[in-house]
Amino acid sequence: MEQDPKQKASFLYAVKAVIWAFFGLRRKRDFETDDAKLNPVYFIIAGVLGAALFIGLLLSIVKFVVLK
């Protein structure tokens, strides 16, 4: 059930795209459809949230290891 390429994607789609991009597991076809579907504001917000969660996870791991 593919969305119309002209239709804008939801915020959850942007979050999914950012998560896969963090892992480097995006197909070329996905990048092409993202260009047409993604709202740039959603993509920026999802990227900032993803980076903040990643940094928080790293800081938590470091604190756990240092305190042990």
mmCIF file of the N, C-alpha and C atoms, coordinates in Angstrom:
data_MODEL
# 
_entry.id   MODEL 
# 
loop_
_atom_site.group_PDB 
_atom_site.id 
_atom_site.type_symbol 
_atom_site.label_atom_id 
_atom_site.label_alt_id 
_atom_site.label_comp_id 
_atom_site.label_asym_id 
_atom_site.label_entity_id 
_atom_site.label_seq_id 
_atom_site.pdbx_PDB_ins_code 
_atom_site.Cartn_x 
_atom_site.Cartn_y 
_atom_site.Cartn_z 
_atom_site.occupancy 
_atom_site.B_iso_or_equiv 
_atom_site.pdbx_formal_charge 
_atom_site.auth_seq_id 
_atom_site.auth_comp_id 
_atom_site.auth_asym_id 
_atom_site.auth_atom_id 
_atom_site.pdbx_PDB_model_num 
ATOM 1   N N  . MET A 1 1  ? 0.848  -1.177 0.000  1.00 0.00 ? 1  MET A N  1 
ATOM 2   C CA . MET A 1 1  ? 0.000  0.000  0.000  1.00 0.00 ? 1  MET A CA 1 
ATOM 3   C C  . MET A 1 1  ? 0.890  1.235  0.000  1.00 0.00 ? 1  MET A C  1 
ATOM 4   N N  . GLU A 1 2  ? 1.353  1.634  -1.136 1.00 0.00 ? 2  GLU A N  1 
ATOM 5   C CA . GLU A 1 2  ? 2.306  2.716  -1.326 1.00 0.00 ? 2  GLU A CA 1 
ATOM 6   C C  . GLU A 1 2  ? 1.553  4.051  -1.330 1.00 0.00 ? 2  GLU A C  1 
ATOM 7   N N  . GLN A 1 3  ? 2.130  5.066  -0.676 1.00 0.00 ? 3  GLN A N  1 
ATOM 8   C CA . GLN A 1 3  ? 1.535  6.394  -0.683 1.00 0.00 ? 3  GLN A CA 1 
ATOM 9   C C  . GLN A 1 3  ? 1.830  7.090  -2.000 1.00 0.00 ? 3  GLN A C  1 
ATOM 10  N N  . ASP A 1 4  ? 0.962  8.024  -2.369 1.00 0.00 ? 4  ASP A N  1 
ATOM 11  C CA . ASP A 1 4  ? 1.199  8.836  -3.558 1.00 0.00 ? 4  ASP A CA 1 
ATOM 12  C C  . ASP A 1 4  ? 2.447  9.690  -3.321 1.00 0.00 ? 4  ASP A C  1 
ATOM 13  N N  . PRO A 1 5  ? 3.408  9.704  -4.240 1.00 0.00 ? 5  PRO A N  1 
ATOM 14  C CA . PRO A 1 5  ? 4.652  10.452 -4.022 1.00 0.00 ? 5  PRO A CA 1 
ATOM 15  C C  . PRO A 1 5  ? 4.429  11.937 -3.765 1.00 0.00 ? 5  PRO A C  1 
ATOM 16  N N  . LYS A 1 6  ? 3.328  12.491 -4.258 1.00 0.00 ? 6  LYS A N  1 
ATOM 17  C CA . LYS A 1 6  ? 3.053  13.903 -4.052 1.00 0.00 ? 6  LYS A CA 1 
ATOM 18  C C  . LYS A 1 6  ? 2.495  14.176 -2.661 1.00 0.00 ? 6  LYS A C  1 
ATOM 19  N N  . GLN A 1 7  ? 2.007  13.145 -1.977 1.00 0.00 ? 7  GLN A N  1 
ATOM 20  C CA . GLN A 1 7  ? 1.444  13.290 -0.645 1.00 0.00 ? 7  GLN A CA 1 
ATOM 21  C C  . GLN A 1 7  ? 2.570  13.386 0.377  1.00 0.00 ? 7  GLN A C  1 
ATOM 22  N N  . LYS A 1 8  ? 2.444  14.312 1.329  1.00 0.00 ? 8  LYS A N  1 
ATOM 23  C CA . LYS A 1 8  ? 3.470  14.487 2.349  1.00 0.00 ? 8  LYS A CA 1 
ATOM 24  C C  . LYS A 1 8  ? 3.412  13.347 3.355  1.00 0.00 ? 8  LYS A C  1 
ATOM 25  N N  . ALA A 1 9  ? 4.568  12.955 3.834  1.00 0.00 ? 9  ALA A N  1 
ATOM 26  C CA . ALA A 1 9  ? 4.675  11.859 4.792  1.00 0.00 ? 9  ALA A CA 1 
ATOM 27  C C  . ALA A 1 9  ? 4.425  12.383 6.199  1.00 0.00 ? 9  ALA A C  1 
ATOM 28  N N  . SER A 1 10 ? 4.108  11.453 7.094  1.00 0.00 ? 10 SER A N  1 
ATOM 29  C CA . SER A 1 10 ? 3.837  11.811 8.483  1.00 0.00 ? 10 SER A CA 1 
ATOM 30  C C  . SER A 1 10 ? 5.144  11.990 9.248  1.00 0.00 ? 10 SER A C  1 
ATOM 31  N N  . PHE A 1 11 ? 5.023  12.490 10.483 1.00 0.00 ? 11 PHE A N  1 
ATOM 32  C CA . PHE A 1 11 ? 6.192  12.668 11.333 1.00 0.00 ? 11 PHE A CA 1 
ATOM 33  C C  . PHE A 1 11 ? 6.825  11.321 11.656 1.00 0.00 ? 11 PHE A C  1 
ATOM 34  N N  . LEU A 1 12 ? 6.016  10.281 11.845 1.00 0.00 ? 12 LEU A N  1 
ATOM 35  C CA . LEU A 1 12 ? 6.557  8.954  12.140 1.00 0.00 ? 12 LEU A CA 1 
ATOM 36  C C  . LEU A 1 12 ? 7.369  8.409  10.973 1.00 0.00 ? 12 LEU A C  1 
ATOM 37  N N  . TYR A 1 13 ? 6.986  8.728  9.758  1.00 0.00 ? 13 TYR A N  1 
ATOM 38  C CA . TYR A 1 13 ? 7.773  8.337  8.591  1.00 0.00 ? 13 TYR A CA 1 
ATOM 39  C C  . TYR A 1 13 ? 9.137  9.021  8.624  1.00 0.00 ? 13 TYR A C  1 
ATOM 40  N N  . ALA A 1 14 ? 9.152  10.287 9.029  1.00 0.00 ? 14 ALA A N  1 
ATOM 41  C CA . ALA A 1 14 ? 10.419 11.019 9.133  1.00 0.00 ? 14 ALA A CA 1 
ATOM 42  C C  . ALA A 1 14 ? 11.302 10.409 10.214 1.00 0.00 ? 14 ALA A C  1 
ATOM 43  N N  . VAL A 1 15 ? 10.708 10.018 11.336 1.00 0.00 ? 15 VAL A N  1 
ATOM 44  C CA . VAL A 1 15 ? 11.476 9.385  12.415 1.00 0.00 ? 15 VAL A CA 1 
ATOM 45  C C  . VAL A 1 15 ? 12.080 8.077  11.917 1.00 0.00 ? 15 VAL A C  1 
ATOM 46  N N  . LYS A 1 16 ? 11.281 7.290  11.204 1.00 0.00 ? 16 LYS A N  1 
ATOM 47  C CA . LYS A 1 16 ? 11.782 6.023  10.653 1.00 0.00 ? 16 LYS A CA 1 
ATOM 48  C C  . LYS A 1 16 ? 12.937 6.264  9.682  1.00 0.00 ? 16 LYS A C  1 
ATOM 49  N N  . ALA A 1 17 ? 12.821 7.274  8.847  1.00 0.00 ? 17 ALA A N  1 
ATOM 50  C CA . ALA A 1 17 ? 13.876 7.589  7.882  1.00 0.00 ? 17 ALA A CA 1 
ATOM 51  C C  . ALA A 1 17 ? 15.157 8.008  8.595  1.00 0.00 ? 17 ALA A C  1 
ATOM 52  N N  . VAL A 1 18 ? 15.029 8.780  9.668  1.00 0.00 ? 18 VAL A N  1 
ATOM 53  C CA . VAL A 1 18 ? 16.203 9.226  10.416 1.00 0.00 ? 18 VAL A CA 1 
ATOM 54  C C  . VAL A 1 18 ? 16.867 8.046  11.119 1.00 0.00 ? 18 VAL A C  1 
ATOM 55  N N  . ILE A 1 19 ? 16.084 7.160  11.704 1.00 0.00 ? 19 ILE A N  1 
ATOM 56  C CA . ILE A 1 19 ? 16.649 5.993  12.387 1.00 0.00 ? 19 ILE A CA 1 
ATOM 57  C C  . ILE A 1 19 ? 17.435 5.129  11.407 1.00 0.00 ? 19 ILE A C  1 
ATOM 58  N N  . TRP A 1 20 ? 16.857 4.850  10.257 1.00 0.00 ? 20 TRP A N  1 
ATOM 59  C CA . TRP A 1 20 ? 17.565 4.039  9.260  1.00 0.00 ? 20 TRP A CA 1 
ATOM 60  C C  . TRP A 1 20 ? 18.791 4.770  8.746  1.00 0.00 ? 20 TRP A C  1 
ATOM 61  N N  . ALA A 1 21 ? 18.732 6.084  8.629  1.00 0.00 ? 21 ALA A N  1 
ATOM 62  C CA . ALA A 1 21 ? 19.886 6.854  8.165  1.00 0.00 ? 21 ALA A CA 1 
ATOM 63  C C  . ALA A 1 21 ? 21.014 6.817  9.194  1.00 0.00 ? 21 ALA A C  1 
ATOM 64  N N  . PHE A 1 22 ? 20.672 6.825  10.493 1.00 0.00 ? 22 PHE A N  1 
ATOM 65  C CA . PHE A 1 22 ? 21.697 6.723  11.532 1.00 0.00 ? 22 PHE A CA 1 
ATOM 66  C C  . PHE A 1 22 ? 22.472 5.417  11.395 1.00 0.00 ? 22 PHE A C  1 
ATOM 67  N N  . PHE A 1 23 ? 21.789 4.349  11.031 1.00 0.00 ? 23 PHE A N  1 
ATOM 68  C CA . PHE A 1 23 ? 22.448 3.060  10.867 1.00 0.00 ? 23 PHE A CA 1 
ATOM 69  C C  . PHE A 1 23 ? 23.091 2.916  9.487  1.00 0.00 ? 23 PHE A C  1 
ATOM 70  N N  . GLY A 1 24 ? 22.799 3.808  8.580  1.00 0.00 ? 24 GLY A N  1 
ATOM 71  C CA . GLY A 1 24 ? 23.361 3.748  7.234  1.00 0.00 ? 24 GLY A CA 1 
ATOM 72  C C  . GLY A 1 24 ? 22.720 2.682  6.371  1.00 0.00 ? 24 GLY A C  1 
ATOM 73  N N  . LEU A 1 25 ? 21.467 2.356  6.652  1.00 0.00 ? 25 LEU A N  1 
ATOM 74  C CA . LEU A 1 25 ? 20.788 1.274  5.936  1.00 0.00 ? 25 LEU A CA 1 
ATOM 75  C C  . LEU A 1 25 ? 19.630 1.805  5.092  1.00 0.00 ? 25 LEU A C  1 
ATOM 76  N N  . ARG A 1 26 ? 19.895 2.799  4.286  1.00 0.00 ? 26 ARG A N  1 
ATOM 77  C CA . ARG A 1 26 ? 18.858 3.353  3.417  1.00 0.00 ? 26 ARG A CA 1 
ATOM 78  C C  . ARG A 1 26 ? 19.114 2.931  1.983  1.00 0.00 ? 26 ARG A C  1 
ATOM 79  N N  . ARG A 1 27 ? 18.060 2.538  1.290  1.00 0.00 ? 27 ARG A N  1 
ATOM 80  C CA . ARG A 1 27 ? 18.177 2.204  -0.131 1.00 0.00 ? 27 ARG A CA 1 
ATOM 81  C C  . ARG A 1 27 ? 18.080 3.477  -0.958 1.00 0.00 ? 27 ARG A C  1 
ATOM 82  N N  . LYS A 1 28 ? 18.667 3.450  -2.131 1.00 0.00 ? 28 LYS A N  1 
ATOM 83  C CA . LYS A 1 28 ? 18.628 4.620  -3.011 1.00 0.00 ? 28 LYS A CA 1 
ATOM 84  C C  . LYS A 1 28 ? 17.185 4.987  -3.353 1.00 0.00 ? 28 LYS A C  1 
ATOM 85  N N  . ARG A 1 29 ? 16.361 3.990  -3.548 1.00 0.00 ? 29 ARG A N  1 
ATOM 86  C CA . ARG A 1 29 ? 14.956 4.237  -3.872 1.00 0.00 ? 29 ARG A CA 1 
ATOM 87  C C  . ARG A 1 29 ? 14.260 4.990  -2.729 1.00 0.00 ? 29 ARG A C  1 
ATOM 88  N N  . ASP A 1 30 ? 14.618 4.653  -1.478 1.00 0.00 ? 30 ASP A N  1 
ATOM 89  C CA . ASP A 1 30 ? 14.022 5.338  -0.332 1.00 0.00 ? 30 ASP A CA 1 
ATOM 90  C C  . ASP A 1 30 ? 14.435 6.802  -0.291 1.00 0.00 ? 30 ASP A C  1 
ATOM 91  N N  . PHE A 1 31 ? 15.705 7.087  -0.604 1.00 0.00 ? 31 PHE A N  1 
ATOM 92  C CA . PHE A 1 31 ? 16.148 8.473  -0.645 1.00 0.00 ? 31 PHE A CA 1 
ATOM 93  C C  . PHE A 1 31 ? 15.371 9.274  -1.683 1.00 0.00 ? 31 PHE A C  1 
ATOM 94  N N  . GLU A 1 32 ? 15.118 8.658  -2.829 1.00 0.00 ? 32 GLU A N  1 
ATOM 95  C CA . GLU A 1 32 ? 14.394 9.351  -3.896 1.00 0.00 ? 32 GLU A CA 1 
ATOM 96  C C  . GLU A 1 32 ? 12.952 9.646  -3.500 1.00 0.00 ? 32 GLU A C  1 
ATOM 97  N N  . THR A 1 33 ? 12.298 8.696  -2.843 1.00 0.00 ? 33 THR A N  1 
ATOM 98  C CA . THR A 1 33 ? 10.915 8.945  -2.424 1.00 0.00 ? 33 THR A CA 1 
ATOM 99  C C  . THR A 1 33 ? 10.866 9.916  -1.252 1.00 0.00 ? 33 THR A C  1 
ATOM 100 N N  . ASP A 1 34 ? 11.883 9.888  -0.379 1.00 0.00 ? 34 ASP A N  1 
ATOM 101 C CA . ASP A 1 34 ? 11.921 10.832 0.738  1.00 0.00 ? 34 ASP A CA 1 
ATOM 102 C C  . ASP A 1 34 ? 11.998 12.261 0.247  1.00 0.00 ? 34 ASP A C  1 
ATOM 103 N N  . ASP A 1 35 ? 12.719 12.477 -0.824 1.00 0.00 ? 35 ASP A N  1 
ATOM 104 C CA . ASP A 1 35 ? 12.865 13.819 -1.373 1.00 0.00 ? 35 ASP A CA 1 
ATOM 105 C C  . ASP A 1 35 ? 11.508 14.401 -1.739 1.00 0.00 ? 35 ASP A C  1 
ATOM 106 N N  . ALA A 1 36 ? 10.624 13.576 -2.250 1.00 0.00 ? 36 ALA A N  1 
ATOM 107 C CA . ALA A 1 36 ? 9.307  14.056 -2.674 1.00 0.00 ? 36 ALA A CA 1 
ATOM 108 C C  . ALA A 1 36 ? 8.311  14.088 -1.525 1.00 0.00 ? 36 ALA A C  1 
ATOM 109 N N  . LYS A 1 37 ? 8.463  13.193 -0.557 1.00 0.00 ? 37 LYS A N  1 
ATOM 110 C CA . LYS A 1 37 ? 7.435  13.036 0.471  1.00 0.00 ? 37 LYS A CA 1 
ATOM 111 C C  . LYS A 1 37 ? 7.716  13.747 1.789  1.00 0.00 ? 37 LYS A C  1 
ATOM 112 N N  . LEU A 1 38 ? 8.987  13.821 2.186  1.00 0.00 ? 38 LEU A N  1 
ATOM 113 C CA . LEU A 1 38 ? 9.287  14.317 3.525  1.00 0.00 ? 38 LEU A CA 1 
ATOM 114 C C  . LEU A 1 38 ? 9.138  15.822 3.639  1.00 0.00 ? 38 LEU A C  1 
ATOM 115 N N  . ASN A 1 39 ? 8.505  16.215 4.720  1.00 0.00 ? 39 ASN A N  1 
ATOM 116 C CA . ASN A 1 39 ? 8.427  17.624 5.081  1.00 0.00 ? 39 ASN A CA 1 
ATOM 117 C C  . ASN A 1 39 ? 9.765  17.969 5.742  1.00 0.00 ? 39 ASN A C  1 
ATOM 118 N N  . PRO A 1 40 ? 10.489 18.949 5.252  1.00 0.00 ? 40 PRO A N  1 
ATOM 119 C CA . PRO A 1 40 ? 11.808 19.260 5.810  1.00 0.00 ? 40 PRO A CA 1 
ATOM 120 C C  . PRO A 1 40 ? 11.778 19.572 7.306  1.00 0.00 ? 40 PRO A C  1 
ATOM 121 N N  . VAL A 1 41 ? 10.709 20.187 7.777  1.00 0.00 ? 41 VAL A N  1 
ATOM 122 C CA . VAL A 1 41 ? 10.608 20.504 9.203  1.00 0.00 ? 41 VAL A CA 1 
ATOM 123 C C  . VAL A 1 41 ? 10.541 19.225 10.021 1.00 0.00 ? 41 VAL A C  1 
ATOM 124 N N  . TYR A 1 42 ? 9.751  18.245 9.575  1.00 0.00 ? 42 TYR A N  1 
ATOM 125 C CA . TYR A 1 42 ? 9.674  16.959 10.274 1.00 0.00 ? 42 TYR A CA 1 
ATOM 126 C C  . TYR A 1 42 ? 11.030 16.275 10.301 1.00 0.00 ? 42 TYR A C  1 
ATOM 127 N N  . PHE A 1 43 ? 11.729 16.334 9.187  1.00 0.00 ? 43 PHE A N  1 
ATOM 128 C CA . PHE A 1 43 ? 13.030 15.680 9.084  1.00 0.00 ? 43 PHE A CA 1 
ATOM 129 C C  . PHE A 1 43 ? 14.039 16.318 10.034 1.00 0.00 ? 43 PHE A C  1 
ATOM 130 N N  . ILE A 1 44 ? 14.044 17.640 10.131 1.00 0.00 ? 44 ILE A N  1 
ATOM 131 C CA . ILE A 1 44 ? 14.963 18.349 11.030 1.00 0.00 ? 44 ILE A CA 1 
ATOM 132 C C  . ILE A 1 44 ? 14.635 18.032 12.482 1.00 0.00 ? 44 ILE A C  1 
ATOM 133 N N  . ILE A 1 45 ? 13.355 18.068 12.838 1.00 0.00 ? 45 ILE A N  1 
ATOM 134 C CA . ILE A 1 45 ? 12.951 17.766 14.217 1.00 0.00 ? 45 ILE A CA 1 
ATOM 135 C C  . ILE A 1 45 ? 13.305 16.333 14.581 1.00 0.00 ? 45 ILE A C  1 
ATOM 136 N N  . ALA A 1 46 ? 13.027 15.392 13.691 1.00 0.00 ? 46 ALA A N  1 
ATOM 137 C CA . ALA A 1 46 ? 13.348 13.988 13.953 1.00 0.00 ? 46 ALA A CA 1 
ATOM 138 C C  . ALA A 1 46 ? 14.854 13.795 14.077 1.00 0.00 ? 46 ALA A C  1 
ATOM 139 N N  . GLY A 1 47 ? 15.639 14.488 13.274 1.00 0.00 ? 47 GLY A N  1 
ATOM 140 C CA . GLY A 1 47 ? 17.096 14.386 13.352 1.00 0.00 ? 47 GLY A CA 1 
ATOM 141 C C  . GLY A 1 47 ? 17.644 14.928 14.657 1.00 0.00 ? 47 GLY A C  1 
ATOM 142 N N  . VAL A 1 48 ? 17.127 16.058 15.106 1.00 0.00 ? 48 VAL A N  1 
ATOM 143 C CA . VAL A 1 48 ? 17.576 16.641 16.377 1.00 0.00 ? 48 VAL A CA 1 
ATOM 144 C C  . VAL A 1 48 ? 17.188 15.740 17.543 1.00 0.00 ? 48 VAL A C  1 
ATOM 145 N N  . LEU A 1 49 ? 15.963 15.217 17.527 1.00 0.00 ? 49 LEU A N  1 
ATOM 146 C CA . LEU A 1 49 ? 15.537 14.299 18.587 1.00 0.00 ? 49 LEU A CA 1 
ATOM 147 C C  . LEU A 1 49 ? 16.368 13.023 18.584 1.00 0.00 ? 49 LEU A C  1 
ATOM 148 N N  . GLY A 1 50 ? 16.643 12.489 17.405 1.00 0.00 ? 50 GLY A N  1 
ATOM 149 C CA . GLY A 1 50 ? 17.458 11.282 17.306 1.00 0.00 ? 50 GLY A CA 1 
ATOM 150 C C  . GLY A 1 50 ? 18.871 11.513 17.828 1.00 0.00 ? 50 GLY A C  1 
ATOM 151 N N  . ALA A 1 51 ? 19.459 12.644 17.495 1.00 0.00 ? 51 ALA A N  1 
ATOM 152 C CA . ALA A 1 51 ? 20.804 12.960 17.976 1.00 0.00 ? 51 ALA A CA 1 
ATOM 153 C C  . ALA A 1 51 ? 20.809 13.143 19.489 1.00 0.00 ? 51 ALA A C  1 
ATOM 154 N N  . ALA A 1 52 ? 19.782 13.802 20.026 1.00 0.00 ? 52 ALA A N  1 
ATOM 155 C CA . ALA A 1 52 ? 19.693 13.999 21.477 1.00 0.00 ? 52 ALA A CA 1 
ATOM 156 C C  . ALA A 1 52 ? 19.548 12.661 22.204 1.00 0.00 ? 52 ALA A C  1 
ATOM 157 N N  . LEU A 1 53 ? 18.732 11.770 21.670 1.00 0.00 ? 53 LEU A N  1 
ATOM 158 C CA . LEU A 1 53 ? 18.585 10.447 22.283 1.00 0.00 ? 53 LEU A CA 1 
ATOM 159 C C  . LEU A 1 53 ? 19.878 9.654  22.212 1.00 0.00 ? 53 LEU A C  1 
ATOM 160 N N  . PHE A 1 54 ? 20.581 9.744  21.107 1.00 0.00 ? 54 PHE A N  1 
ATOM 161 C CA . PHE A 1 54 ? 21.852 9.043  20.950 1.00 0.00 ? 54 PHE A CA 1 
ATOM 162 C C  . PHE A 1 54 ? 22.880 9.560  21.950 1.00 0.00 ? 54 PHE A C  1 
ATOM 163 N N  . ILE A 1 55 ? 22.982 10.875 22.102 1.00 0.00 ? 55 ILE A N  1 
ATOM 164 C CA . ILE A 1 55 ? 23.920 11.466 23.060 1.00 0.00 ? 55 ILE A CA 1 
ATOM 165 C C  . ILE A 1 55 ? 23.535 11.076 24.485 1.00 0.00 ? 55 ILE A C  1 
ATOM 166 N N  . GLY A 1 56 ? 22.232 11.110 24.779 1.00 0.00 ? 56 GLY A N  1 
ATOM 167 C CA . GLY A 1 56 ? 21.771 10.693 26.106 1.00 0.00 ? 56 GLY A CA 1 
ATOM 168 C C  . GLY A 1 56 ? 22.116 9.242  26.396 1.00 0.00 ? 56 GLY A C  1 
ATOM 169 N N  . LEU A 1 57 ? 21.970 8.378  25.413 1.00 0.00 ? 57 LEU A N  1 
ATOM 170 C CA . LEU A 1 57 ? 22.320 6.966  25.578 1.00 0.00 ? 57 LEU A CA 1 
ATOM 171 C C  . LEU A 1 57 ? 23.816 6.813  25.840 1.00 0.00 ? 57 LEU A C  1 
ATOM 172 N N  . LEU A 1 58 ? 24.638 7.508  25.073 1.00 0.00 ? 58 LEU A N  1 
ATOM 173 C CA . LEU A 1 58 ? 26.087 7.435  25.280 1.00 0.00 ? 58 LEU A CA 1 
ATOM 174 C C  . LEU A 1 58 ? 26.486 7.944  26.660 1.00 0.00 ? 58 LEU A C  1 
ATOM 175 N N  . LEU A 1 59 ? 25.910 9.047  27.102 1.00 0.00 ? 59 LEU A N  1 
ATOM 176 C CA . LEU A 1 59 ? 26.218 9.579  28.429 1.00 0.00 ? 59 LEU A CA 1 
ATOM 177 C C  . LEU A 1 59 ? 25.790 8.607  29.526 1.00 0.00 ? 59 LEU A C  1 
ATOM 178 N N  . SER A 1 60 ? 24.646 7.970  29.358 1.00 0.00 ? 60 SER A N  1 
ATOM 179 C CA . SER A 1 60 ? 24.179 6.988  30.338 1.00 0.00 ? 60 SER A CA 1 
ATOM 180 C C  . SER A 1 60 ? 25.117 5.797  30.424 1.00 0.00 ? 60 SER A C  1 
ATOM 181 N N  . ILE A 1 61 ? 25.580 5.321  29.291 1.00 0.00 ? 61 ILE A N  1 
ATOM 182 C CA . ILE A 1 61 ? 26.509 4.191  29.274 1.00 0.00 ? 61 ILE A CA 1 
ATOM 183 C C  . ILE A 1 61 ? 27.818 4.570  29.967 1.00 0.00 ? 61 ILE A C  1 
ATOM 184 N N  . VAL A 1 62 ? 28.327 5.761  29.677 1.00 0.00 ? 62 VAL A N  1 
ATOM 185 C CA . VAL A 1 62 ? 29.582 6.210  30.298 1.00 0.00 ? 62 VAL A CA 1 
ATOM 186 C C  . VAL A 1 62 ? 29.420 6.339  31.807 1.00 0.00 ? 62 VAL A C  1 
ATOM 187 N N  . LYS A 1 63 ? 28.322 6.917  32.263 1.00 0.00 ? 63 LYS A N  1 
ATOM 188 C CA . LYS A 1 63 ? 28.082 7.059  33.702 1.00 0.00 ? 63 LYS A CA 1 
ATOM 189 C C  . LYS A 1 63 ? 27.970 5.689  34.368 1.00 0.00 ? 63 LYS A C  1 
ATOM 190 N N  . PHE A 1 64 ? 27.316 4.775  33.716 1.00 0.00 ? 64 PHE A N  1 
ATOM 191 C CA . PHE A 1 64 ? 27.167 3.426  34.266 1.00 0.00 ? 64 PHE A CA 1 
ATOM 192 C C  . PHE A 1 64 ? 28.522 2.715  34.394 1.00 0.00 ? 64 PHE A C  1 
ATOM 193 N N  . VAL A 1 65 ? 29.349 2.867  33.377 1.00 0.00 ? 65 VAL A N  1 
ATOM 194 C CA . VAL A 1 65 ? 30.659 2.211  33.387 1.00 0.00 ? 65 VAL A CA 1 
ATOM 195 C C  . VAL A 1 65 ? 31.588 2.872  34.408 1.00 0.00 ? 65 VAL A C  1 
ATOM 196 N N  . VAL A 1 66 ? 31.567 4.177  34.508 1.00 0.00 ? 66 VAL A N  1 
ATOM 197 C CA . VAL A 1 66 ? 32.460 4.903  35.423 1.00 0.00 ? 66 VAL A CA 1 
ATOM 198 C C  . VAL A 1 66 ? 32.060 4.634  36.871 1.00 0.00 ? 66 VAL A C  1 
ATOM 199 N N  . LEU A 1 67 ? 30.779 4.550  37.159 1.00 0.00 ? 67 LEU A N  1 
ATOM 200 C CA . LEU A 1 67 ? 30.326 4.338  38.531 1.00 0.00 ? 67 LEU A CA 1 
ATOM 201 C C  . LEU A 1 67 ? 30.462 2.893  38.994 1.00 0.00 ? 67 LEU A C  1 
ATOM 202 N N  . LYS A 1 68 ? 30.684 1.976  38.110 1.00 0.00 ? 68 LYS A N  1 
ATOM 203 C CA . LYS A 1 68 ? 30.818 0.555  38.499 1.00 0.00 ? 68 LYS A CA 1 
ATOM 204 C C  . LYS A 1 68 ? 32.170 0.282  39.057 1.00 0.00 ? 68 LYS A C  1 
# 
